[in-house]
Amino acid sequence: MSALEKLKTFKDKKDKYYFKAKDYSHIDIEYVDKSLKFKLHKWGKEASVEVSLPMVEADTHTFIENKIEIEDSKKKIRVYPIDTRSTGDFYGDSDDIIQCHDGGLRYDIKYFEMPPTNFFDTPLMCRNTRWTKQPFLTQEEMDRIIRPLNVEGSYAVYHTTKKHNQYTTGKIVHVYRPIAEDALGNKAWCDIEVDRPIDPTNMRVTIPQQFLDEAIYPVTIDPDFGETGIGGSQGAIATSTVAVRVGSAWTMPAPGGTANYMRAYLNGETDVTCDCKILINQKDSGGAGTHGQIAGPVENLDCVEAAHWEEFTLGGELLTQGVVYILNILGNPDDLSVKGNDYQCAFDVDGAVDSYLDGIGNYPAPDNPFVDNPEGTTWDYSIFVNYSVAGWSGKIAGVTDPAAIAGVAKADIAEVKSVA
């Protein structure tokens, strides 16, 4: 799959370029002070990540075949859009997980000779962002979680406070673990670290020193910033023997509203469909660890194998300002007759919310109230609710889904997908 297949870079003005991701998010690229930088915007300009690339200084730059490039005698940097891909295409992963659902941006740095250090720093300027490093799986976790190799050690970047409605899951971008490759095609995984979780100011990329010592130059390193609102890992909501009830907590913002639908990003492992039920519970409404049911269960039959957003229609249930809700889902184990098959929901490790995992969920009659304590490590499941804001009843010409633009500033309405 070509990285340049669909997204196109345009020259905006002198030394400035841009392209739009598939969700219409804006990505700016600029040649300034003899180096390159880029900025990814989300929800208008409410959240953003700006990355400076000072590793090369050059008196000129080129814009050729969708790529902005600068180089000196020792290294070259290129910045360009990337398309949606699968991990099977990208590095031969047998799980073949879709990534960069809305495209994204890659910068690669090519060293023509051995660099003086085995790391480089990229200054960051971020707004309303929370960065969470995705851990490496233990052997026990490998039996129940799919986390591609380039997601292990990567960063999921979310809005610091907002999700649902136009914010969907609240995810801004995924910064994948880079790969270093030499002239003969030998490869090594690199490490990335940011200096703090909220609006970091620096990201360091470290290449294994042994790889640099033994490489045939040039060597290229390729950090990817994938535009996606979907979690980079997948966990089971049903196996061939049990229903697994999973969910994440969320505090309803002012002024409250009424529930229209929920969406969850689901897929099956191999040639299966699965019945699924979603519910909304009020966190700790019956005391610590006891969560009363306020919506659902809503069941969709035969959810398909292919990775997709599954929509469940809700009934206008009241969501009250300041109340903490648990959006949760479980699948039907009776549909997974072949032992070892799972049906899964996407997620990211993310310490900002409580999450729940009940490995013996009751699919025919989900427990009401839902009794479970939050997990020690929190998972932010790729589940969101669309709701109508309390007290809003106006109409805007061209809008096909009024709830999706509730609360959006007038100047940003054109950025909302539901506007014709």
C-alpha positions as CSV (number, residue, x, y, z in Angstrom):
1,M,0.0,0.0,0.0
2,S,1.5,3.3,-1.0
3,A,2.0,5.9,1.6
4,L,1.2,8.5,-1.0
5,E,-1.9,6.9,-2.4
6,K,-4.6,9.3,-1.3
7,L,-3.5,12.2,0.8
8,K,-1.9,15.1,-1.1
9,T,0.3,17.9,0.2
10,F,-0.4,21.5,-1.1
11,K,1.8,24.5,-1.0
12,D,-0.1,27.2,1.0
13,K,2.4,30.1,0.7
14,K,6.1,30.6,0.6
15,D,7.8,27.9,2.7
16,K,4.4,26.7,4.1
17,Y,2.5,23.5,3.1
18,Y,-0.5,21.6,4.4
19,F,-2.7,18.5,3.8
20,K,-5.9,17.2,5.3
21,A,-6.4,13.8,6.9
22,K,-9.5,11.8,6.0
23,D,-11.4,13.1,9.0
24,Y,-10.6,16.7,7.7
25,S,-8.1,17.4,10.4
26,H,-5.5,19.9,9.3
27,I,-1.8,19.2,9.2
28,D,0.6,22.1,8.5
29,I,4.3,21.7,7.4
30,E,6.7,24.6,7.4
31,Y,10.3,25.3,6.5
32,V,11.4,27.9,9.0
33,D,14.8,28.9,10.5
34,K,16.6,26.5,8.1
35,S,14.7,23.5,9.5
36,L,11.3,21.8,9.3
37,K,8.4,21.6,11.7
38,F,4.8,20.3,11.4
39,K,1.6,20.8,13.4
40,L,-1.4,18.5,13.6
41,H,-4.8,20.1,14.6
42,K,-7.9,18.4,15.9
43,W,-11.4,19.8,16.4
44,G,-10.6,23.0,14.7
45,K,-7.6,24.2,16.7
46,E,-8.8,23.0,20.1
47,A,-6.1,20.4,20.4
48,S,-2.8,20.3,18.6
49,V,0.7,18.7,18.5
50,E,3.5,20.7,17.0
51,V,6.9,19.0,16.3
52,S,10.1,20.8,15.4
53,L,12.8,18.9,13.5
54,P,16.1,20.8,14.2
55,M,18.4,17.9,13.5
56,V,19.2,19.2,10.0
57,E,19.9,22.8,9.1
58,A,19.8,23.7,5.4
59,D,19.7,27.0,3.4
60,T,17.1,25.5,1.0
61,H,14.4,22.9,0.9
62,T,12.6,21.0,-1.9
63,F,9.0,20.0,-2.4
64,I,8.9,17.0,-4.7
65,E,6.4,14.2,-5.1
66,N,4.4,15.1,-2.0
67,K,7.4,15.4,0.2
68,I,9.2,18.3,1.8
69,E,12.9,17.6,2.2
70,I,16.0,19.2,3.6
71,E,19.5,17.8,3.9
72,D,23.1,18.5,4.8
73,S,26.3,16.5,4.2
74,K,25.5,14.0,6.9
75,K,21.7,13.5,7.0
76,K,18.4,14.2,5.3
77,I,14.8,14.8,6.7
78,R,11.6,14.3,4.7
79,V,8.1,15.0,5.9
80,Y,5.0,13.7,4.0
81,P,1.5,12.2,4.4
82,I,0.9,8.5,5.0
83,D,-2.2,6.5,4.2
84,T,-4.2,4.0,6.1
85,R,-2.2,0.7,6.4
86,S,-2.3,-2.7,8.0
87,T,0.5,-4.1,10.2
88,G,0.7,-7.0,7.8
89,D,1.6,-4.6,4.9
90,F,3.8,-2.5,7.1
91,Y,6.0,-5.1,8.8
92,G,4.5,-8.5,8.1
93,D,2.5,-8.9,11.3
94,S,0.3,-12.0,11.2
95,D,-2.5,-10.2,13.1
96,D,-2.8,-7.7,10.2
97,I,-4.3,-4.8,12.2
98,I,-5.6,-1.6,10.5
99,Q,-3.7,1.5,11.6
100,C,-3.7,5.3,10.7
101,H,-7.5,5.0,9.9
102,D,-7.6,8.7,8.8
103,G,-4.1,8.7,7.3
104,G,-1.3,10.6,9.1
105,L,2.2,12.0,8.8
106,R,5.6,10.5,8.7
107,Y,9.0,12.2,9.1
108,D,12.0,10.2,8.3
109,I,15.6,11.0,9.1
110,K,18.3,9.4,6.9
111,Y,21.9,9.3,8.3
112,F,24.5,9.0,5.6
113,E,27.2,8.1,8.2
114,M,27.4,7.0,11.8
115,P,25.7,9.8,14.0
116,P,27.6,11.2,17.0
117,T,24.9,9.9,19.4
118,N,22.3,7.1,19.2
119,F,19.4,9.5,19.9
120,F,17.9,12.7,18.7
121,D,15.4,15.1,20.3
122,T,12.4,16.7,18.7
123,P,10.9,19.7,20.6
124,L,7.2,19.6,21.0
125,M,4.5,22.3,21.5
126,C,1.2,20.8,22.5
127,R,-2.2,22.0,23.4
128,N,-4.9,20.0,25.4
129,T,-3.0,16.7,25.0
130,R,-2.4,13.7,27.2
131,W,0.3,11.2,26.2
132,T,0.2,7.7,27.5
133,K,2.9,5.1,26.7
134,Q,1.6,1.7,25.6
135,P,3.4,-1.0,27.6
136,F,5.0,-4.1,26.3
137,L,2.8,-7.2,26.8
138,T,3.6,-9.9,29.3
139,Q,3.4,-13.5,28.3
140,E,0.1,-13.9,30.2
141,E,-1.3,-10.8,28.5
142,M,-0.4,-12.1,25.0
143,D,-3.1,-14.8,25.5
144,R,-5.9,-12.2,25.7
145,I,-4.6,-9.0,24.1
146,I,-3.5,-8.1,20.6
147,R,-1.0,-5.3,20.6
148,P,1.0,-4.9,17.4
149,L,4.8,-4.5,17.8
150,N,4.8,-0.9,16.7
151,V,2.1,-0.1,19.3
152,E,4.2,-1.6,22.1
153,G,6.3,1.3,23.4
154,S,4.3,3.8,21.4
155,Y,2.2,6.8,22.6
156,A,-1.6,7.2,22.4
157,V,-2.4,10.9,22.5
158,Y,-5.8,12.0,23.8
159,H,-7.6,15.3,24.6
160,T,-6.9,16.1,28.2
161,T,-10.6,16.3,29.2
162,K,-13.1,15.8,26.3
163,K,-14.7,12.9,24.5
164,H,-18.0,11.8,23.0
165,N,-20.2,13.6,20.5
166,Q,-17.9,15.5,18.1
167,Y,-14.9,14.3,20.1
168,T,-15.8,10.6,19.7
169,T,-13.2,8.7,21.8
170,G,-11.2,11.9,22.5
171,K,-8.1,10.5,20.7
172,I,-6.0,12.9,18.7
173,V,-3.2,10.8,17.2
174,H,-1.1,7.7,17.7
175,V,2.7,8.1,17.7
176,Y,4.0,4.7,16.7
177,R,7.3,3.1,17.7
178,P,9.8,3.8,15.0
179,I,11.9,1.3,13.0
180,A,15.5,1.9,11.9
181,E,16.5,0.4,8.6
182,D,20.0,0.2,6.9
183,A,20.9,0.0,3.2
184,L,20.7,-3.8,3.2
185,G,17.2,-3.8,4.7
186,N,18.3,-4.8,8.2
187,K,15.9,-3.4,10.8
188,A,15.7,-2.6,14.5
189,W,13.0,-1.2,16.7
190,C,13.8,2.2,18.3
191,D,12.5,3.7,21.5
192,I,10.5,6.9,22.0
193,E,10.1,8.9,25.3
194,V,8.3,12.2,26.0
195,D,9.3,14.3,29.0
196,R,5.8,14.5,30.6
197,P,2.3,13.1,30.0
198,I,0.4,16.4,29.8
199,D,1.4,18.7,26.9
200,P,5.0,17.4,26.7
201,T,7.8,19.7,25.4
202,N,10.3,17.1,24.0
203,M,10.3,13.7,22.4
204,R,13.5,11.6,22.3
205,V,14.0,8.8,19.7
206,T,16.8,6.3,20.6
207,I,18.3,3.9,18.1
208,P,20.0,0.7,19.4
209,Q,23.8,1.5,19.5
210,Q,24.7,-2.0,18.3
211,F,22.5,-1.6,15.2
212,L,24.2,1.7,14.4
213,D,27.6,0.1,14.9
214,E,26.9,-2.8,12.6
215,A,24.7,-1.0,10.0
216,I,25.5,-0.5,6.3
217,Y,24.8,3.3,5.7
218,P,22.6,5.1,5.0
219,V,20.3,4.3,7.9
220,T,16.7,5.7,8.0
221,I,14.4,6.1,11.1
222,D,10.7,6.7,10.4
223,P,8.5,8.0,13.3
224,D,4.8,7.9,12.2
225,F,2.0,10.1,13.6
226,G,-1.2,8.2,12.7
227,E,-4.5,10.1,12.6
228,T,-7.0,7.9,14.3
229,G,-9.7,7.9,17.0
230,I,-9.4,4.2,17.5
231,G,-7.3,2.3,20.2
232,G,-4.1,0.7,19.1
233,S,-4.7,-2.6,21.0
234,Q,-7.6,-5.1,21.1
235,G,-9.1,-7.1,24.0
236,A,-11.7,-9.8,24.0
237,I,-15.4,-9.1,24.8
238,A,-16.2,-12.7,24.1
239,T,-14.3,-16.0,23.8
240,S,-15.5,-19.5,23.0
241,T,-16.3,-20.0,26.6
242,V,-17.2,-16.7,28.3
243,A,-18.6,-13.3,27.8
244,V,-16.2,-10.5,28.9
245,R,-17.9,-7.3,30.0
246,V,-15.6,-4.3,29.6
247,G,-16.1,-0.6,29.8
248,S,-14.6,2.8,30.7
249,A,-15.9,5.6,33.0
250,W,-16.7,9.1,32.0
251,T,-18.1,12.2,33.7
252,M,-21.0,13.8,31.9
253,P,-20.2,17.5,31.2
254,A,-22.6,20.5,31.6
255,P,-25.4,20.9,30.8
256,G,-26.2,17.2,30.5
257,G,-28.3,15.6,27.7
258,T,-30.2,12.6,26.3
259,A,-28.5,9.5,24.8
260,N,-29.0,8.9,21.0
261,Y,-26.6,6.0,20.3
262,M,-23.3,4.4,21.3
263,R,-20.6,3.2,18.9
264,A,-17.9,0.6,19.7
265,Y,-14.9,-0.4,17.5
266,L,-15.2,-4.2,17.1
267,N,-13.8,-7.1,15.1
268,G,-13.5,-10.8,15.1
269,E,-10.3,-12.9,14.9
270,T,-11.1,-15.4,12.2
271,D,-14.3,-15.9,10.2
272,V,-16.9,-15.1,13.0
273,T,-19.8,-12.9,13.7
274,C,-21.0,-12.2,17.2
275,D,-24.0,-10.9,19.0
276,C,-23.1,-7.9,21.3
277,K,-24.9,-5.9,24.0
278,I,-24.1,-2.5,25.2
279,L,-25.2,-0.8,28.5
280,I,-24.7,2.4,30.4
281,N,-24.3,2.2,34.2
282,Q,-24.0,4.9,36.8
283,K,-20.7,4.5,38.6
284,D,-21.0,3.6,42.3
285,S,-24.7,4.5,42.4
286,G,-25.3,1.6,44.8
287,G,-22.1,2.1,46.8
288,A,-18.4,1.5,45.9
289,G,-18.2,-1.0,43.1
290,T,-22.0,-1.3,42.5
291,H,-23.2,0.4,39.4
292,G,-26.9,0.8,38.6
293,Q,-28.1,0.4,35.0
294,I,-29.5,3.5,33.3
295,A,-29.6,2.4,29.7
296,G,-29.7,-0.9,27.8
297,P,-29.0,-3.7,27.3
298,V,-29.3,-2.9,23.6
299,E,-28.4,-5.9,21.4
300,N,-27.1,-6.0,17.9
301,L,-27.1,-9.5,16.3
302,D,-24.3,-10.9,14.1
303,C,-21.8,-8.0,14.4
304,V,-19.4,-8.7,11.5
305,E,-15.9,-10.0,11.6
306,A,-14.2,-7.1,9.8
307,A,-12.9,-4.2,12.0
308,H,-15.7,-1.6,12.1
309,W,-17.6,0.9,14.2
310,E,-20.8,-0.8,15.4
311,E,-23.7,1.5,16.3
312,F,-26.3,0.7,19.0
313,T,-29.4,2.8,19.1
314,L,-30.3,4.2,22.5
315,G,-33.7,5.5,23.7
316,G,-33.1,9.0,24.8
317,E,-32.0,8.1,28.4
318,L,-31.2,11.1,30.6
319,L,-27.4,11.8,31.1
320,T,-27.0,14.1,34.1
321,Q,-24.3,16.8,34.4
322,G,-21.5,15.7,36.8
323,V,-22.6,12.1,37.0
324,V,-20.0,9.4,36.2
325,Y,-21.2,6.8,33.8
326,I,-19.6,3.5,32.6
327,L,-20.1,2.7,28.9
328,N,-19.7,-1.0,28.6
329,I,-20.1,-3.9,26.2
330,L,-20.1,-7.7,26.1
331,G,-20.3,-10.4,23.5
332,N,-22.1,-13.7,23.2
333,P,-19.7,-16.7,23.7
334,D,-22.2,-19.0,22.0
335,D,-21.4,-17.5,18.7
336,L,-17.7,-18.5,19.0
337,S,-17.9,-22.2,18.8
338,V,-14.3,-22.7,17.5
339,K,-12.1,-22.8,20.6
340,G,-9.6,-20.0,20.5
341,N,-11.7,-17.5,18.5
342,D,-12.3,-14.1,20.2
343,Y,-14.5,-11.2,19.4
344,Q,-12.7,-7.9,20.4
345,C,-13.0,-4.2,21.2
346,A,-10.2,-1.7,20.5
347,F,-8.6,0.2,23.4
348,D,-5.6,2.1,24.6
349,V,-3.9,2.0,28.0
350,D,-4.8,5.4,29.4
351,G,-4.5,6.4,33.1
352,A,-7.1,9.1,32.9
353,V,-10.3,7.1,33.5
354,D,-11.5,4.1,35.5
355,S,-12.0,1.0,33.5
356,Y,-13.7,-2.3,34.2
357,L,-13.2,-5.9,33.0
358,D,-15.5,-8.7,34.2
359,G,-14.3,-12.0,32.7
360,I,-17.4,-13.9,33.6
361,G,-20.1,-11.6,32.2
362,N,-23.7,-12.9,31.9
363,Y,-24.6,-12.5,28.3
364,P,-28.2,-13.7,28.4
365,A,-29.1,-11.4,31.3
366,P,-26.3,-8.9,32.1
367,D,-26.0,-8.3,35.8
368,N,-28.1,-5.3,37.1
369,P,-26.6,-3.7,39.0
370,F,-23.2,-4.3,37.5
371,V,-20.9,-5.2,40.4
372,D,-17.2,-4.7,39.7
373,N,-14.2,-2.7,40.9
374,P,-12.0,-0.7,38.6
375,E,-8.9,-2.3,37.2
376,G,-5.5,-1.3,38.5
377,T,-4.3,-0.4,35.0
378,T,-6.9,1.6,33.1
379,W,-8.0,0.9,29.6
380,D,-9.8,3.5,27.5
381,Y,-12.1,1.4,25.3
382,S,-13.0,2.7,21.8
383,I,-16.6,3.3,22.8
384,F,-18.4,6.6,22.7
385,V,-21.9,8.0,23.1
386,N,-23.7,10.5,21.0
387,Y,-26.1,12.6,23.0
388,S,-28.3,15.7,22.5
389,V,-27.4,18.6,24.7
390,A,-30.1,19.5,27.2
391,G,-32.0,22.6,26.1
392,W,-30.7,22.8,22.5
393,S,-33.5,22.6,19.9
394,G,-32.3,24.8,17.0
395,K,-31.6,23.9,13.4
396,I,-28.7,24.7,11.1
397,A,-29.1,24.3,7.4
398,G,-27.1,21.3,5.9
399,V,-26.7,19.4,9.1
400,T,-27.6,15.7,8.9
401,D,-27.0,14.9,12.5
402,P,-27.8,17.9,14.8
403,A,-26.5,16.1,17.9
404,A,-23.0,15.9,16.4
405,I,-22.6,19.7,16.2
406,A,-24.1,20.5,19.7
407,G,-21.6,22.7,21.5
408,V,-19.4,23.3,18.5
409,A,-18.3,27.0,17.9
410,K,-19.9,28.4,14.8
411,A,-16.5,29.0,13.2
412,D,-15.7,25.3,13.6
413,I,-19.0,23.8,12.3
414,A,-17.5,23.2,8.8
415,E,-15.0,20.8,10.4
416,V,-17.8,18.4,11.6
417,K,-18.4,15.4,9.4
418,S,-22.2,15.6,9.7
419,V,-22.4,19.0,8.0
420,A,-23.2,18.6,4.3
